[in-house]
Amino acid sequence: MQDPPRPAAARAVQSCKDAGIDVKMMTGDHPRTAAAIAAAVGLDGNSTVGGLLTGTDVEGLTGDELSRAVNTATVFARVTPQQKLRLIGLLQDSGHIVAMTGDGVNDAPALRQADVGVAMGGSGTEVAKEAADIVLTDDNFATIEAAVEEGRN
């Protein structure tokens, strides 16, 4: 079984990077699945260069180590809802404005914690939509890229 990213996702991720937006993936998925999806959309999810951290890695790092790692890693796999909250908090503590996308009940705390929570309106749960600031009716990351571009104009 495979649930590949939408064709426009890679272009949208690259456009976000070109606009100075640091795109990261935080997922409960297996590290190999997360790395494959990251590669498909143009994120560095290579665990050999520190691009990917697992929930176990997150738990094993001290506060200072994790503060540094959250700023350099691109993909976080097998992370729990509590770990997502911690990672978002660390990004915010380092001065980042954090937008978080999600669709499930487990994403709701992170959607609420983020500066901008973005829920998926089609596939998302009611809990995720209630926790979010914005609901994407088309469930498409490219819509975020278009919104940022329009907002910056």
Number of C-alpha atoms within 10 A of each C-alpha: 3 5 6 10 14 13 11 13 18 19 16 20 22 17 16 19 14 10 13 9 15 14 16 21 19 26 21 19 14 13 22 14 14 22 23 16 18 22 14 17 19 17 21 19 27 20 17 8 9 14 20 27 23 21 18 13 15 22 12 11 13 10 12 9 11 19 18 15 20 22 15 14 20 23 26 30 24 19 23 18 18 13 18 25 20 18 22 24 18 20 18 15 11 13 9 14 13 18 16 24 25 26 23 17 15 17 29 26 18 27 30 18 20 22 17 17 25 26 30 23 19 14 14 19 18 16 16 27 25 15 21 27 17 16 21 18 13 12 19 17 20 20 16 17 20 14 11 14 13 9 8 8 6
